[in-house]
Amino acid sequence: MKHIELTADVEKPTTLENFLVGKKGVSKRLLTKLKRQDGGITRDGVTIRSIDTVSAGDVIVLSLEDDSFLEPNDSLDVPIAFENDSLVVFDKPSGMPVHPSIRHQGDTLGNYFAYRYPELTFRSVNRLDRDTSGLCIVAKDALAAKLLQGNCKKVYYAAVHGTIPESGTIDAPIARERESIILRCVREDGQRAVTHYKRLKTNGRYSLAEIDLETGRTHQIRVHFAHIGAPLAGDDLYGGLRDDISRQALHCGKLSFSDPLTGEPVTVASELPEDIKSLFNKQEE
């Protein structure tokens, strides 16, 4: 059970439902669940109904039950880049899936979260491919997950083959390869996908790109850079070579979001991992 305190910052009295749904972004689904739960929503220790009036300064307490769990794994170790009462940002290593799957049971970020926070449900807000390293934000409750969804700005860093322009935008629709459930491709009938980038450095063999995604399609960065003839180093699924790195050279290096409870802006950064750094240790321009 997790308890969240929300202070009513309203100019004039309003209903509890208007305050929670309209002001604090609580979903109606979550509100309904809390109403059905004994002591789900209280004020001064007394249950309050959604039609009751709240005034400025009232402290509303939401008591959230978490009812789904993953098998904890205490042999894993994932650095924490940032944490507060609402969320935790992990600095995920490459090779670790975020969620369990048929092939990965027990070795995921979700399993480590279950070990660190046995009383909480695993709610990842942004998902990274298994071999993509970097920042992954996990909400500690349903309300934080709701407020964070779609409100996290991510900056990626990728080492790509060759020398790319100093900056650019790739605007090319992405679709699923017709014969594959994994591969994506650029195709006219695909969903619109837009990738903005700027080159940070190059040594002729590789370029380091800072990437801002306007859309979030599956494998978007990997597909787009392959499309312009600069596949990610190590990404043999889309034409990259593994001569110098054994996984796609992609890292989520910066996350910006508003704290779900206070609204304060938060920015978390992660240093480029050594395997990507090493691609530029020699022959730099």
LINZIWO-V778365 format. One record per residue. N is the residue number from 0. RES is the residue in one letter. SS is DSSP state (hx for helix, st for strand, lp for the rest). Layout:
BEGIN
n=N res=RES ss=SS
n=N res=RES ss=SS
END
This chain:
BEGIN
n=0 res=M ss=lp
n=1 res=K ss=st
n=2 res=H ss=st
n=3 res=I ss=st
n=4 res=E ss=st
n=5 res=L ss=st
n=6 res=T ss=st
n=7 res=A ss=lp
n=8 res=D ss=lp
n=9 res=V ss=lp
n=10 res=E ss=lp
n=11 res=K ss=lp
n=12 res=P ss=lp
n=13 res=T ss=st
n=14 res=T ss=st
n=15 res=L ss=hx
n=16 res=E ss=hx
n=17 res=N ss=hx
n=18 res=F ss=hx
n=19 res=L ss=hx
n=20 res=V ss=hx
n=21 res=G ss=hx
n=22 res=K ss=hx
n=23 res=K ss=lp
n=24 res=G ss=lp
n=25 res=V ss=lp
n=26 res=S ss=lp
n=27 res=K ss=hx
n=28 res=R ss=hx
n=29 res=L ss=hx
n=30 res=L ss=hx
n=31 res=T ss=hx
n=32 res=K ss=hx
n=33 res=L ss=hx
n=34 res=K ss=hx
n=35 res=R ss=hx
n=36 res=Q ss=lp
n=37 res=D ss=lp
n=38 res=G ss=lp
n=39 res=G ss=lp
n=40 res=I ss=st
n=41 res=T ss=st
n=42 res=R ss=st
n=43 res=D ss=lp
n=44 res=G ss=lp
n=45 res=V ss=st
n=46 res=T ss=st
n=47 res=I ss=lp
n=48 res=R ss=lp
n=49 res=S ss=lp
n=50 res=I ss=lp
n=51 res=D ss=lp
n=52 res=T ss=st
n=53 res=V ss=st
n=54 res=S ss=lp
n=55 res=A ss=lp
n=56 res=G ss=lp
n=57 res=D ss=lp
n=58 res=V ss=st
n=59 res=I ss=st
n=60 res=V ss=st
n=61 res=L ss=st
n=62 res=S ss=st
n=63 res=L ss=st
n=64 res=E ss=lp
n=65 res=D ss=lp
n=66 res=D ss=lp
n=67 res=S ss=lp
n=68 res=F ss=lp
n=69 res=L ss=lp
n=70 res=E ss=lp
n=71 res=P ss=lp
n=72 res=N ss=lp
n=73 res=D ss=lp
n=74 res=S ss=lp
n=75 res=L ss=lp
n=76 res=D ss=lp
n=77 res=V ss=lp
n=78 res=P ss=st
n=79 res=I ss=st
n=80 res=A ss=st
n=81 res=F ss=st
n=82 res=E ss=st
n=83 res=N ss=lp
n=84 res=D ss=lp
n=85 res=S ss=lp
n=86 res=L ss=st
n=87 res=V ss=st
n=88 res=V ss=st
n=89 res=F ss=st
n=90 res=D ss=st
n=91 res=K ss=st
n=92 res=P ss=lp
n=93 res=S ss=lp
n=94 res=G ss=lp
n=95 res=M ss=lp
n=96 res=P ss=lp
n=97 res=V ss=lp
n=98 res=H ss=lp
n=99 res=P ss=lp
n=100 res=S ss=lp
n=101 res=I ss=lp
n=102 res=R ss=lp
n=103 res=H ss=lp
n=104 res=Q ss=lp
n=105 res=G ss=lp
n=106 res=D ss=lp
n=107 res=T ss=lp
n=108 res=L ss=hx
n=109 res=G ss=hx
n=110 res=N ss=hx
n=111 res=Y ss=hx
n=112 res=F ss=hx
n=113 res=A ss=hx
n=114 res=Y ss=hx
n=115 res=R ss=hx
n=116 res=Y ss=lp
n=117 res=P ss=lp
n=118 res=E ss=lp
n=119 res=L ss=lp
n=120 res=T ss=lp
n=121 res=F ss=lp
n=122 res=R ss=st
n=123 res=S ss=st
n=124 res=V ss=lp
n=125 res=N ss=lp
n=126 res=R ss=lp
n=127 res=L ss=lp
n=128 res=D ss=lp
n=129 res=R ss=lp
n=130 res=D ss=lp
n=131 res=T ss=lp
n=132 res=S ss=st
n=133 res=G ss=st
n=134 res=L ss=st
n=135 res=C ss=st
n=136 res=I ss=st
n=137 res=V ss=st
n=138 res=A ss=st
n=139 res=K ss=lp
n=140 res=D ss=lp
n=141 res=A ss=hx
n=142 res=L ss=hx
n=143 res=A ss=hx
n=144 res=A ss=hx
n=145 res=K ss=hx
n=146 res=L ss=hx
n=147 res=L ss=hx
n=148 res=Q ss=lp
n=149 res=G ss=lp
n=150 res=N ss=lp
n=151 res=C ss=lp
n=152 res=K ss=st
n=153 res=K ss=st
n=154 res=V ss=st
n=155 res=Y ss=st
n=156 res=Y ss=st
n=157 res=A ss=st
n=158 res=A ss=st
n=159 res=V ss=st
n=160 res=H ss=st
n=161 res=G ss=lp
n=162 res=T ss=lp
n=163 res=I ss=lp
n=164 res=P ss=lp
n=165 res=E ss=lp
n=166 res=S ss=st
n=167 res=G ss=st
n=168 res=T ss=st
n=169 res=I ss=st
n=170 res=D ss=st
n=171 res=A ss=lp
n=172 res=P ss=lp
n=173 res=I ss=st
n=174 res=A ss=st
n=175 res=R ss=st
n=176 res=E ss=lp
n=177 res=R ss=lp
n=178 res=E ss=lp
n=179 res=S ss=lp
n=180 res=I ss=lp
n=181 res=I ss=lp
n=182 res=L ss=lp
n=183 res=R ss=st
n=184 res=C ss=st
n=185 res=V ss=st
n=186 res=R ss=lp
n=187 res=E ss=lp
n=188 res=D ss=lp
n=189 res=G ss=lp
n=190 res=Q ss=st
n=191 res=R ss=lp
n=192 res=A ss=lp
n=193 res=V ss=st
n=194 res=T ss=st
n=195 res=H ss=st
n=196 res=Y ss=st
n=197 res=K ss=st
n=198 res=R ss=st
n=199 res=L ss=st
n=200 res=K ss=st
n=201 res=T ss=st
n=202 res=N ss=lp
n=203 res=G ss=lp
n=204 res=R ss=lp
n=205 res=Y ss=st
n=206 res=S ss=st
n=207 res=L ss=st
n=208 res=A ss=st
n=209 res=E ss=st
n=210 res=I ss=st
n=211 res=D ss=st
n=212 res=L ss=st
n=213 res=E ss=lp
n=214 res=T ss=lp
n=215 res=G ss=lp
n=216 res=R ss=lp
n=217 res=T ss=lp
n=218 res=H ss=lp
n=219 res=Q ss=hx
n=220 res=I ss=hx
n=221 res=R ss=hx
n=222 res=V ss=hx
n=223 res=H ss=hx
n=224 res=F ss=hx
n=225 res=A ss=hx
n=226 res=H ss=hx
n=227 res=I ss=lp
n=228 res=G ss=lp
n=229 res=A ss=lp
n=230 res=P ss=lp
n=231 res=L ss=st
n=232 res=A ss=lp
n=233 res=G ss=lp
n=234 res=D ss=lp
n=235 res=D ss=hx
n=236 res=L ss=hx
n=237 res=Y ss=hx
n=238 res=G ss=lp
n=239 res=G ss=lp
n=240 res=L ss=lp
n=241 res=R ss=lp
n=242 res=D ss=lp
n=243 res=D ss=lp
n=244 res=I ss=lp
n=245 res=S ss=lp
n=246 res=R ss=lp
n=247 res=Q ss=lp
n=248 res=A ss=lp
n=249 res=L ss=st
n=250 res=H ss=st
n=251 res=C ss=st
n=252 res=G ss=st
n=253 res=K ss=st
n=254 res=L ss=st
n=255 res=S ss=st
n=256 res=F ss=st
n=257 res=S ss=st
n=258 res=D ss=lp
n=259 res=P ss=lp
n=260 res=L ss=lp
n=261 res=T ss=lp
n=262 res=G ss=lp
n=263 res=E ss=lp
n=264 res=P ss=st
n=265 res=V ss=st
n=266 res=T ss=st
n=267 res=V ss=st
n=268 res=A ss=st
n=269 res=S ss=lp
n=270 res=E ss=lp
n=271 res=L ss=lp
n=272 res=P ss=lp
n=273 res=E ss=hx
n=274 res=D ss=hx
n=275 res=I ss=hx
n=276 res=K ss=hx
n=277 res=S ss=hx
n=278 res=L ss=hx
n=279 res=F ss=hx
n=280 res=N ss=lp
n=281 res=K ss=lp
n=282 res=Q ss=lp
n=283 res=E ss=lp
n=284 res=E ss=lp
END
